[in-house]
Amino acid sequence: MSKPTRRRDRDSKEKSDLEQYILDLSRVTRVTKGGKQLSFRAAVIVGNKAGRVGFGLATGKDVQMGVEKAARKAGKNMVTVPIINETIPHFVINKFKAAKVMLKPAPKGSGIIAGGALRAMLELAGVPNVSSKILSKTKNKITIAKAAFEALSKFKVNAVKK
C-alpha cells in the first residue's frame, strides 16, 4: 500500500532510454569451510547512443542478479563522450593494466572501425565515426573495456569547441 518514492520513479524513467550489452558472463566459485560457493560475474556496458556510456562489473548468486547489479553499477558510473563533427574530438591512447587501446577521429561515412569490447562500447556511446585499435596482446575483454572507458573519459572538451 506504500506509494513509490520519487527517486524510484526518476530512476525508472532515466534507465528506460539506456541500452545494455552483456560483455562477459562467467561462473565463479569461492571455496569456504562449508564447501564451494557458486556465483556469477557479469560485465555490462550501458549507453544511450547519444554520448553517454557506462561500464559495470558485479557478481550475483544467479545470472539475472549479477547482470542487474552490473547494469546498476554501469548506470551510476557513466561518462559523457563529446561528439564533434560526427566523430571524437582528438586522438587518444590509454593503458589499463595489460590492455592498451588507441582511438582516433575518422572522416564521415567511415563508421566504427573497432573490434570486440571496444566496438560495443563505442556503439553504445553513439559515436558514428571512429577508428580504433587494441594495441596490446591481451584478449581479456574486461581490461580492454576498462581501458576504452578510461580513454573515452580522457577527452578534453574545452580544448576543441564546435
N, C-alpha and C positions, 0 to 999 in steps of 0.2 A: 504494500500500500504506500510505500515511500516514493516520493516524487524524485525522478532522476535529477541529479545536480547539473548546474550549468556547465561545469567542467566536462562531464561526460558527453553532453550534447555537443560542445565545441570540438572535443577530440574526435567524435564520430564524423562530424562534418569535414574536419581537416584531413582525416585519414582516408576518406572515401575517394579523393582525387589522386591518391598515391597508388602507383602500380608496384608490385613486388616481384622479385626474381629470386628463387632459391638457388644460390650459388653452389652450396655444398651441404650435404646431409650425411652425417656419419654416426655410427653406433659406437659409443664409448663405454668402457667399464671401469669401475673403481673397486679395488679389492679391499674388503673390510674384514673384521673379525667374524662377522656373520656370513660371509660369502661374497659373491660378486654383485655389485650394484650396477645395473644396466641403465643407461640414459642415452639421449640422442642430442648431438650437437648440430646446430643449424647456422649457416652463414647466409644472411639475407641482404639483398640490395633493394632499397625502395627509392622511387623517384616520381616526379610529377611530369616529366618530359617537357618541362618549361624552365629549366635552370636550377632545380633543386634535387639533390641526391643524398642518400644516406646509406651507411653500412652498419650492420649489427651482427653480433656473434653471441649465441646463447645456447645453453643446454636445458633440456626438459625431460621429464620422466617418459613422455611419449613424443612421437614425431610432431603432432599438432601443437603441443605445448611448447616445444623447442622452437618451432617456426614462429609462433605468435610472440614469444619472448624476444626473439631476434628481430622481428619486424618492429616491435615496440621500441627496442633499443635503437634501431636504424632511424625510426621516426624522430627520436629525441636527438640523434647525432647527425643532423643534416647540415649540408654546406651549400651555399649558393654559387653556381658556376656562371661567370659572366660570359654572355654570348654576344660577340661583336662582329657584325657583317657575316652572320651565319657560321661563325667559327669561334675558336678560343682566342683570347687576346694576344698571347705570345707563347713562345717555345718554353717548355719546362721539362726538367729531368728530376726524378725523385727516387730515392732509395729507401726501402724499409726492410730491415734485416737482410735476407739474401736476394730479395726482389728489387729489380731496378726497371723503371718504366720511363718512356720518353713520349711526350705529347707535343705536337706542333700544329700550327694552323694549316688548313688546307683550303684550296680555292673552291668556289661554289660549284656544286654538282659532283664533287668527288665522293661524298658520303663519308661513312665511318670506316676508316681503314684500321682495324684492330682485331685482336683475337681473344677468345676466351673470356676471362673475368673482366678484362679491360673493355671489351666491346659491350658487355652487359651494362657496365657502369656508365659508359658514355651514352648508350641508347636511353637509359632511364634518366640521365641528366638532361637529355633533349638537345644535345649538340649535333647539328645537322652535318657538318663537315669537319673532320679532324683526321690527322694522320698520326698513328702511334706505333710504338714498338716495345716489346718486352725485351730488355737488353740483358737480362740475367739468364742463367741456366736453369733456375728453379722452375718446377712445374706446380708448385704449391699455390692453389687458387686463392687461398685466404691472404697470404702475404702479398701476392700480386694485387689483389683488390685493395688491401690497406695502402700499398704504395700508390696506386691510382687515386685513391680517396685523398691522400695527403697531397698528391700532385694537383688535384682539382681545387684543393683549398688554398694552394700557394699563389693563385693568380693575383696580380696587382691591378685592381680595377682603376684606381686613381691615376695610375701612370698612363693609361690609354683611355681616353674619353671618345665616345661616338661609336 
